Amino acid sequence: MIQENDVVIAKKDLSKIVLKGSKGAVVMVYKEPRLGYEVEFVNNHGETLDVITVYPEDIEELPITSPRGREKG
């Protein structure tokens, strides 16, 4: 389950500037009226593109990798 501070990727275009493949960090999780997430999406320089509310079908969690490139877990 996606939680606050998780890094996620957009599964589709979410706005004119947050496109499929954009990365972001979950800043808030909403449980009502339906599960949703407030996500700050950034560009490759770490600059904020937008902060938007998205839903589980819009994003997926990026796996955390160790410095050696192996997935933790």
N, C-alpha and C positions, 0 to 999 in steps of 0.2 A: 504494500500500500504506500502510496506517495505521501510524504510528510513534509512539514515545514523545513526549509533549507535544502531539500533535495534538488538536484540538478535535473532538468527535464529538457526534452526536445519537442518542438512542434511537429505533429504528424501531418499537418496540412497548413495552408495559408490561413492565418488568423486575423490579419488586417493588411492594410497596404504596405506596412513596414515589417510586420512580424510574419515571415514567410516560412513555409515548410522547411524544417531543418534548423530553424533558429533555436538557440539554447537560452535557457533561463533558470532562475532560482525561484522556488516556491516560497513566498513570503507569508502566506496565510492559507489555511484550509477551512472551507465552509462545509458544514454538515447539513444545514437546513437553508432553504427549503429543499435543496438537493446538493449532492456532493459536488463541490467546485473548488477551484484553486485560484488565488491571486498570484500571478507569476510576473517577475521582472525579467523581461527578455533583454539580452545584451548583444552587441556586435562582437566581432573578433578582437576588438581592442578593449572590451569590457565596458564600453559606454552604453548607457541605457537606451534601448530603442523604444520601449513602451512597458507599461504595467497594466495588465489586463486580466479579467476573470475568464478562466477557461474551465472545461469540463473533462472528465476522465477520457472521453473519446478523442479529445483534441491533442493530448500530450502522452509521452511515455517517459519513464524514468531512465536516465542514462546510468549504465553500470559504473560503479566506482572501481577504478583500477589502481593498483599499486604503482610505485615509481618504475618497477620493472615491466609494467604493462600487463600483468596478470590480474584477472578479476578477483576482487576480495569477496569473501562470502563464506 
